[in-house]
């Protein structure tokens, strides 16, 4: 077959562009850690700080709400706790897909705006005196909205961190971003103890016995604003609103920086096909920490893989690709059943373990339909009960959760993702068996021993699958599907979070702990057989798409333009490609 000169020229241009792309990727993959990398970790990390604060502050706030509004059962509290994971699931799928379609940068920041709106709406939710609006229903709606933004943060932050990172520290960068989840959980408990202490110290006559102003089955009516009971309820009502509302602050501070972060070089080259802009971005952010968009850069379309439903099906039709997606998705599902099952229900577990000895302000009414105050309680009793719960959560975060993240950070590049994930699942299996069997056979150690085991389990969640399941989907898949697949895996995790709230709602804590063993065992087996190690490899090597064969040439529509302008040495490309 006779080839025309234009075809030879297009092949030559494609060969040059392919070499330019390889050189640019090598520069990113071998770069030293710089101020720009630190800035990416900080900007992405603030989002996870906010996410964790907003998600886990409800663990304390929901108990306050039940006290204030005489919640008539566990279902309302469970629905409030599950609302954010429901919204998160939707946000992960939606933002993950959009980030691959229209860009990481274009979507980054939108999720924070949604979080701010949802968080602010929660703090202003109220009951209607005539019963037309229920505060629990309003909170569920606002938390679903907030969850949409939180869900968007997962694939966006993971992919942005992985695509900017070098090979030798990609695991550390992504772990540092995700570790801010621990600081967010810790901050929510610190803020809670400060708020409760302030209201406790300013409460008049805290030793005076409390009495009911209204029947326990009636809406909360402030019939006597100066009575101790009504004043206490007003104070606790203000406390949970402040606790949740403060979640807006870090999101507002980080919003500008997210909106101005540059597009990742891999998206610019592989999906937008603007190699010149990508090279300029790389040179600038690696040297000055800044970037500037060049609207006059010359672009040429090339033939290379393009994201489409057909291509998606062809890529995941191969078992080596499909198995990794299944392995990452199920591992995340398994750990989130445990992570959210424990993290959002610490009040139940700490009460059952004996560390929180009495939430006496939340004693059931005789008819069992509602919760109200005992007549012999004082404000001191109620505030002490809340402080006990908060301190238990603070210990869990400070001693278990936060150290687990940073222990992973220290060894992630040496041990690798897969080994850490298997260690975590294995240790959790042992710990849940010890706690569950001891409870089952009424071998009751002191509350301190159980608390130690509980904290140790929290440590191995984070020095284990809770961290690594976030990393692996952000590394295993090609650029055109990386964010989508991360969203799919993360959404499977949130299915686990939702299951943990509803499936185990009426199950005793000892049986819950034993049931978790099924998830740790299957998670470990799935990791061993389906998850592959990603440490010290480029993203292109991991996804099985070699850079040398990624570009197949230039499209004929631009050949004349390039030839006439004599731009063969300077030409760069922007493409909506066709798979060949």
Steps between C-alpha positions, in 0.01 A plus 500: 500500500641838391519759777466870424751751640238645736455162668874465552505853637213420740685195625810710554300757697338224704841350577631836617192568712530156656860573597401838641231335710741236631756766593238707681370200695856402596555849636190471720575143608856578608450846651618578851242597760446875466294786639243432229458138614460617859240751383306226320503285815382794708221608263373146451548414866286787627211345311539169681536683831165664428343176377592308814399784731158526335440124484611404850386804698148363452600211727497743793244744361236228447509413871452868581207517258336198657529671839360831379218374279402185693568281197242222483727213408831401344379514141522881476856504631598213270350679199691819585827306525433316172391812309853629439627163364198486267584842358869410493429191291320708237770769505781250454343349190399836350816700569722204414344477154497878445866535596594260220268670254557872554807519724621478856558874530157595365328291769739574787345753738141434397482218753614737778225747409244220534648398836480859628136532397404163651683565827356847541149369429533238777592757761185702418257206496205524737170345601174672408278563804193371312681189382527576128879472504691231686856588589624146444354495149659840426837381630485188285444712188783739584739217584427330167585830327817531707584140413490580128788740551690263727461227239650722232804560716606135501578434131611858430752527784631146453557537127646850522749384765597185307541676164719779640714267713835342417545124504714489814257694721158456338383275784613749762333792322168321469519374860580850626190630324276226639654520850327834547187293555648407838569863590141586405362231730728614780406865447129421522550348847724785619249762383217300659668480841577874489141590411346272763743626765414862423127437533556293814703774669247770420193299603331650810439264792629182330427298818130582502276200418342505156134440429296441187320802359300296249393136456772293340281424197432867421708738291749710688318818609684766693230577755736638760822638351653544845438143620814286530372238256407745225820695547704180482325392181558844349869477582542150355303605191740789444799275566430247223423777250832671571682165485364418154508856367873539567557236233455779244811687612781284351299453181463877455873553563599238241250596230711760316806273485298211358348719232846616390689170504642404156372213291704183539759442224364155423149629438634785285706261286290185489147640489530864391807410287666836558860391545651847478281628783578190706876548453471869593298409809756239606794739457327773698354305790822305553715815506283786624194323641281704265346448160350705217266396222615575144191559280715545187671161514478317166315169514488199272266204535646151527367148504509342847263318741193702592260441785166359382254234608632273226861551601406464868342163422799387295747601772315327784412199291851383572513308827824665616321837497156391617639300793687805632181709490307229685780458753527872575121544516429207732793581731364851542149363561627261768700758695228766487248263656738495795636856490161671489332233709737580784571866425138616484381290795763551765232605749349148483833321521644714781183457703503122441870478587440689822720800432201733479318385811174689473353745254248575774353793314381255238301254708202345314151601605284231661303448178824441311398735219724793576788623707490756775670616817486321829355727762796444736761601242689827507664699224834375635388141430401580143814697419715228660335237283571699185858563608557128566380417148712775342812407696462138392481613138797729552710213633392283209612765250818616671639158598354273231388671181758777451809284578370234261500741206851624568642155567382416149665818372836394642513152345270519196786512249699223672228248582269587211124546488397136471703374796373776730142428395539129579664576837208724589231248406687225687542697823138616494386138470696409814386804699131462415517132590650582841247774578202315358568163664575656838173691486310195377611285790459784751871501580493866595838666536526855625377781281859616453608170343209506260571863418862407425390224261250737340770762444736234365232397250471864394876514450502198269209636300721790397830314505326275256209496259332831585804684362614263228154463344515875436841474331462197276215616271685828444798311356374186329306635201582702187461878502177498299329278762701569814254736665195300387640177643601669823144627529360151437723342766429778750126471435520127578657603828208728577260214429684329783459809719125503437473127567684551829236747621183315406593129499646509852262756649334259744794261542682494833857638494652160582329337201593793277867449585477131417319570173781735394732198483324386182593830333861502621556144381344550156677835468833334568437219252388747233812708557728198468353371175368808317693807613842568346788699643553849356806621690796640304335473159376773268126543456538393137684179594239416763208547260672286234518777238856563389582861418698405188190367322240742636500743204443361149546815288335827404157537342498600131282807557800683644771382262469784250491757778817367655679471165410850386592661830827304514441424866619140498749555783265710710167331454296369790162342523150512639284204409177319535654173388376185335615156614679310224 
